[in-house]
Amino acid sequence: MSASAHNATRPGDPPPEGAPPGGRRAVGVWSIGVAVYFVAVIFRTSLGVAGLDAADRFHVGASALSTFSILQLLVYAGMQIPVGLLVDRLGTKKVLSIGAVLFTAGQLGFAFSPSYGTALASRALLGCGDAMTFISVLRLGTRWFPARRGPLVAQLAGLVGMAGNLVSTLVLSRLLHGIGWTAAFAGSALAGAVVLVLTLLFLKDHPEGQEPEPSAHRGAAYVRRQIAASWREPGTRLGLWVHFTTQFPAMVFLLLWGLPFLVEAQGLSRATAGELLTLVVLSNMVIGLVYGQIVARHHAARLPLALGTVSATALLWAVTLAYPGDHAPMWLLLVLCAVLGACGPASMIGFDFARPANPPERQGTASGITNMGGFIASMTTLFAIGVLLDATGDDYTVAFSAVFVLQALGVSQILRLRGRAARRERERLVASRVETVHVPAA
């Protein structure tokens, strides 16, 4: 069976001959890759619980504070296609190892940064290493698990990433206020060294006997072909816009602006605000399992789940920001945070559009294109909120209204592309079934 046929397999179809085996060995290898991603997320989200401390430490305002996260996400988003190409060319182990070295160095540099400029450079280095993790984990999943397990495996990877966010919220925040800035960030960097060693010793790119076919040419022409072929697929572009539209509200909230919003605009204590951030993470983990099971069993549920999440998020933000009085009630903030937890799982659905649209040798590139979406939206919103807060004297209602602008843009693109992507997917599925019928058994 061809590569395209393999990717067109629907849930419930028998696995094609030569498909990845899955099993305990696959789980063990995949778990090492996910552990690297877990640590990367801890480092990525560490600023979310240290935002107010960073403002005091480096004597900066809202716009300069948002620059930390914007630069980190700018590097992350800019690295997605190059990382996808690297994963397709070098394999998962090498790329994950490089990523672990970079994000560990970035976290360590952030711990000892004496100035705003060196801290910015450290976060950029961290973002570069972080960018190499998730696409590598997705590629690892496609190499070790059957295609029908793809949606669930991707959601589980996202769930583990949110567990890293939970560690950052619960553990790192307490260390920060217990042992201080330098000790907390430097101590956490040890986790990066641990997963680097595990990767070097135990991770394998693919099961034995399933090596990818070598490419005859790896120069600039290869790069152009990979990117162009992936981008031509409507499923890749639809995946990018689904990721763009669904991920950023929770990312912005957790990465930087959630804690200041809850403390300064809603009058909560830092402890209570931290508990609400934890609720976002816990909700994400629960909903991720549900979404993964639904998409694995019912492929047609992908778009309704994504658009439903966007609608619910927009509604809750609108009600929260427009609520009369000085502060929104606690019940509304609880519901808002629970709904924000669906953003991460919904963003993973973007990969479920890109994955069947591309053969195995383009999975890294296609995933890189898709993964750019949410981080570009997050970076744009982080910047917009920071600028609007400074311009309006910390009016969070005006600043957070930027969320609606990006959601409207993303939904318009999803609606534009959904028909073309669905037609291409049906054509691919029909072709694979025809090929299966006409190819004689060995």
N, C-alpha and C positions, 0 to 999 in steps of 0.2 A: 504493500500500500504506500502511496505517495505521502510526502510530508503534509501536503494540504489536506489530504484525506484524513490523516491522523488528527489534525487539529479540528476537523469538522465533526468529529464524533460527538454525539449528543449524550447527556446523562441517560443511563439505562441501556445504551448500545453495548454490545460485547466489545472488549478492548481489542484493537487490531494486533495482528502478529508483530512481535518485536517491540511492543509498547513497554515503557518503563515498568518495572515489576512492583514497586511499592514495597510494603512489608516493614519489618522491624529494622532491617539494615537501612532502608531509605529514611525511616523516621530518625534513626541515630545520626546519620550524616546531615540531614536537613536541620536537625536540632542545633548542630554546631553553627551552621550559617545563621540560624535565627538568633542564637545567643549573641553573635556579633551585632546583628541589627538591634537587639534588645539594649545592649550597652550604648550603641550609637544614639538611640532615642533618649536614653537617660542624659547623655551629654547634650543632645540637641535641645531638650526641654528644660535643662537646668537653669537657663536664664529666666524661664517663666516664673520660678519661685524666688529668683534673686533680682528681679527687675528693680524694685524699690531700693534694695541694697546697692545695686550697681549704680543707680542714679546718685546715691549719696557718696559712694566710693570714688566715682570719677567726676563728680560735680557737673552733671549734665541734666538737660531738660528732656521733655517728652520726645521731641524730634530726634535728638541725638541718641536717646535710649532706644528708640525704634530702629535706629541705624544698625545696632548690633544684630537684631534679628533679620532686618532687611538684607544686610550684607551676607549673612549666613545663608539665607534662602536664595539670594542672587547667585551665589557660588553653587549652591545645591542645584538650582534649576538649570543654570548654564552648563553644569557637568552631566546632565542626564543623557543627552545623545552621545557625547564622547564615552561615557561610562558604558552605555548600552553597546556601543561598538567594541569597546575593550572586552566586555564580557563575552560577546560573540567570538572575539578573536583569541583572547588569552585564557578564557575559562574562569570559573567562579573562584577557585582557590586563590589564584594570584591577585585578582581584583579585591577580594575580601581582605586579604593580607595587607595590601597597600592601604586600603581604607582604614583598617584598624590602627596601623602605624600613624596615619595622618590625624584621625580624630582623637587619638590618645595624646599626641603631641599638642594638638589644639587645646584640649582640656587642661593639660598641664601648663601650657603657656598662659591660659586664662587665669589660672590660680596665682601665678606670680607676676602678672602684668602690673607694672608700676604706673601706667598711664592709660588714657582712653585710646590712644593710637595703637599701642601694643595689644590692648585687649581686643580691639577691632581685628587686628591681624590674626590673633589667636582664634577668634570666632570664624574667620574666613577659612583658616586651615581646618578647623573642625567641620565646617560645612562641606569642604572638599572631600574629607574622609567619609562623612556621613552619606554623601551622594553615592558612594560606591556600594552601599550595603543592600538596600531594598531590592534593586534590580537584580543583584546577584542572588538574593534569596529566591526571587521569583523564578530565575533561570534554574536554580537548583531544584525547585519544585517540579518544573517541567521535565527535567532530566531524570528524576527519581520516582515520580508518581504518574500513574495513568492520567490521561487528559480529563477523564470524567471527574477526577478528584481535584482538578485545578481550582474551581471556585472556592471550595472548602479550604484547601491548602493555603490559598492566598489570604483568605479571611483569618485563618489561624495565625499566619505570619503577622498580619495587622494587629491581631489581638495581643500577641506577645510584645509587639512594639508599644501598644498602649499600657501593657504591664510595666514597661520601662518608664513610661510617663508617670505611672503610679508610684514607682520607686522614687522618681525625681520629686514628686509632690509630697510624699509622706516622709521619705528618709532624708534626701538631700536637704530639704528645707529645714529639717530639725538639726542636721549636722551644721548647716550654715549658721544658725543662730546659737548653736551649742559650742562648737569648737572654732568657729570663725571662717572667714572667706578662704584664705590660703589652704588651711588644713582640709576643709571640706572638698574643695575642687581638686587639690592634689591627691587626696586619698581616693576619691572616686576614679581618678585616672588609672589606678591599679587594675580596675576591672578591664580596661582596654588591653593591658598587657596579658591578662589571663586568657581572654578570648583569642588574642593573636597566637599564643602558644597552642591552644586547642586547634585552631585552624591549620596551622603549619603541620601539626602532628597527625591529625585524624580526618580532615575533610577531603573528600574525593569529588571530582567534577561530575562524574557519571558512573553508572554501574559498569562492571567489567563486560567487555564485549559490545558496548553501545557507544563507542567513540564516535563523535560527529565526523562526517567526511571532511577531509582537509580542503581548503579553498586554494585554487591555483594562484590567485593574485590577491594581495593584501594592501595595495597601494591606495592612492587617492581615488582611483576609479571604483575600487571596492567600497570605499566609504560613501561615495556619492550614490552608488547603486543601492546600498543598504538603506540609506535614509530615504531616497526617492521611492523605492519600492514599498517601504513601510508607510510612507506618507500618502501614497496613492490609494491605499486601502481605506475606504470610508470607515471601516471598523476601528482603525487606529485613530483617526481624527475624532470620531464619536467618543472613543475612550478618553481622549485628551479632554474634551469638553465636559464629559461626565465628571471626570476627576477635578477639573477646574471648578465646576459649579458646586460640587458637594463638599469638598474637603475643607475649604478655607475658613468658614465661620468658626469651626472648632479649633482649627490650627491657630488662628489669630488669638482666640480666647485663651488657649492653653499656653501658647508660646510666649505671650507678652502681656496682652491688654486685659485679660480676664481678672487678674488680681487687682490692678489699679481700679478697674470699673466697679468691682464689688466693694472695695474698701472706700474709695474716694467718692464714687457716685451713689452707691447704695448704702453707705454708712455701716458696713459690716466690719467686724474685727478681722484681723489677719487669719486667726484660727478658723473662724466660720467661713471666710472666703476660701481658705485652703480645703475645707471639707466639701465645698461646692465644686471646686476644681476636681477633687477626687471623685465626686459623683459623675462628672463628665467622663472620666476615664473608666469607671466601673460600668456605666451605661454602655460605653463603647464596646467593652469586652463582652457583655451579655448580648447586645444587638449584633455584634460581629458573628457570633455563633449562629444566631437565628438567620441572618442574611445569607451566610455561607451555605446553610442547609437548604434554604429556599431556592437560591440560585442553582445549586447543584442538582436539585430535583426538577425545577421548573425554569427553564431557560427564558421563557417569555416574561418572567417576573422582573427581569433586570431593569428595564426602563421604568416601569411603574414604581419600583422601589426607589430608584434614584430620584425621580421627579417628586415622589411623595415626600422624600426626606427634605428636598429643597423647599417644598411648599410648607411643610411643618416648621422648618427652621425660620423661614421668612415670617410666618405668622407669629411665632413666639417672640421673635425679636421686635416685631412691630408692636405687639401688645405690651411688651416690657418697656420699650422706649417711650411709648405714648401713654403709659399709665399715669393717671392724675395723681398729684401729690409729690412729695419730695423723693420718696423711695418706693420701689415696687415691693409688694408683699413677699414674704419668704416662700409661700407656696408657688408663686409665679416664677421666682428664681429657681426653685427646685425643678419645676417642669421644664424651664428653659435649658437648664444644665443636662437634664435627662435626654431631651431632644437633641441637643448638641452632640451627645454621645453617638447618635446615628450617623453623623457626618463622615467619620472615618470608615466604617463599614460600607457606606454608600459609595465612597470614593473608590473602594476596591472593585466595585462593579465596572469601573472604566477598563480595568485590565481584562475583564471577562468579555468585553467587546473587541479589544485589540488582540487577545490571545488566539481565538479561532480564525482571525483574519490574516495571520502570518505563519509561515512555516517555522520549524524549530530553529533554523539557522538565522532567523531574523527576530527571534523572541526578545533578545536583549535590546536591540535597537527600537523595536516597537514599544517595549515597556518603558524605555527611556523617554520616548516622545510622549507617551501617555502620562508618565509621572511628572513631567514638566508642568502640566496643567494646574494642579492644585497648588503647587509651590509658587508659580507665577501669580496666581490669584491671591495667595497668602501674602506674598511680598508686596504686591500693590496695595492691599488693604492695610497692612501694617503701616506702610508709609502714609497712606491717606489719613488714617486715624491719628497718627502722630502730628501731622501737619494741621489737621482740623482742630485737634485739642489745643495746640499752641495758638492757632488763629482765633479761637472762640473762647479762650480763657477756661479751658477744661470743660467744655460742654459735651458730655459723652453722648447725649441724644443726637446731636448733629454729627459727631464724629463717627458713631457706629452706623449711621444711615448709609455710609459707604458700602456696607454689606449688600444692600438691596440693588445697587447699581451693577455690581459684578454678578449677582445672581440673575438679574434680568438679561445681561449679555450672554451668560452661559446657557440659559434655558433657550434663548433664541437660536443658538448654534446647535443645540441638541435636537430641537424640533426640525431644523433644516437638514440635518444629516441622518436622522433615524431611518427614513425610508430607504435611502441608498445603501446604508449598512445592512439593513434587513434583507434586501434583495441579494446583495453579494453573499451573505451568509447562507441563504437558501440555495443559491447557485452552487456554492462550494459543497454543501451537504449533498445535493443531488448528484454532483460529479463524483463525489467520494463513494456514494452507494452504487452508482453505475460501474465504477472501477472495481469495486469489491465483487460485484456480480460477475464481471468478465475476466478477472484475473484468476487463472486456475490454481488450485492448491498445489503446493510444492510436493 
